């Protein structure tokens, strides 16, 4: 199953997250989970409440579309999360891959492991 990736020991990858560099593998409409640092949050005025996130992991970026209803449910994570895990449906349009969010988790606490002197020891 593509969602179960064995993480390298030097990266606190959440369980069941597909590396962004492999988003071209699952078929259109597949349900996937990605995780990464939030590098961009956009809420264009013309997008009717849609929010666009860009997540980055060590293999690349993932574009995430958050519809208004999903945003309301996971508002705190979308606004405040530095490291997010997103589960949703894969969408390909004009050569661009998006994950249309269904569930969003703030997993920023995993970042603390990177500065822990015991991490990776």
Residue pairs with C-beta under 8 A, 6 or more apart in sequence:
2 18
2 22
2 25
2 26
2 30
2 32
3 16
3 17
3 18
3 32
3 33
4 16
5 13
5 16
5 17
5 18
5 19
5 22
7 13
9 120
10 120
11 58
12 110
12 111
12 113
12 114
12 119
13 19
13 35
13 57
14 33
14 35
14 85
14 107
14 110
16 33
17 33
17 34
17 35
17 57
17 85
18 26
18 32
18 33
18 34
19 57
19 58
19 59
19 60
20 34
20 36
20 55
20 56
20 57
20 59
20 60
20 61
20 62
21 59
21 60
22 59
23 32
23 34
23 60
23 62
23 90
23 97
23 99
24 97
26 32
26 90
27 90
28 90
28 91
28 92
29 89
29 90
29 91
30 89
30 90
31 87
31 88
31 89
31 90
31 102
32 87
32 88
32 89
32 90
32 99
33 85
33 86
33 87
34 55
34 57
34 62
34 64
34 85
34 86
34 99
35 55
35 57
35 83
35 84
35 85
35 86
35 107
36 55
36 56
36 57
36 61
36 62
36 83
36 84
37 55
37 56
37 57
37 82
37 83
38 53
38 54
38 55
38 81
38 82
38 83
38 84
39 54
39 55
39 56
39 61
40 52
40 53
40 54
41 51
41 52
41 53
41 78
41 79
42 51
42 52
42 53
43 49
43 50
43 51
43 52
44 50
44 52
48 68
49 67
49 68
49 71
50 65
50 66
50 67
50 68
51 65
51 66
51 71
51 78
52 63
52 64
52 65
52 66
53 63
53 64
53 66
53 78
53 84
53 86
53 101
54 61
54 62
54 63
54 64
55 61
55 62
55 64
55 84
55 86
56 62
62 86
62 97
62 99
63 96
63 97
63 98
63 99
64 86
64 88
64 98
64 99
64 100
64 101
65 88
65 91
65 98
65 99
65 100
65 101
66 74
66 78
66 101
66 104
67 100
67 101
70 101
70 102
70 104
71 78
74 101
74 103
74 104
74 105
76 106
77 84
77 104
77 105
77 106
78 84
78 104
80 106
80 108
81 104
81 106
81 107
81 108
82 108
82 111
83 106
83 107
83 108
83 110
83 111
84 104
84 105
84 106
84 107
84 108
85 104
85 105
85 107
86 99
86 101
86 103
86 104
86 105
87 101
87 102
87 103
87 104
88 99
88 100
88 101
88 102
88 103
89 99
89 100
89 102
90 97
90 98
90 99
90 100
91 97
91 98
91 99
91 100
92 98
113 119
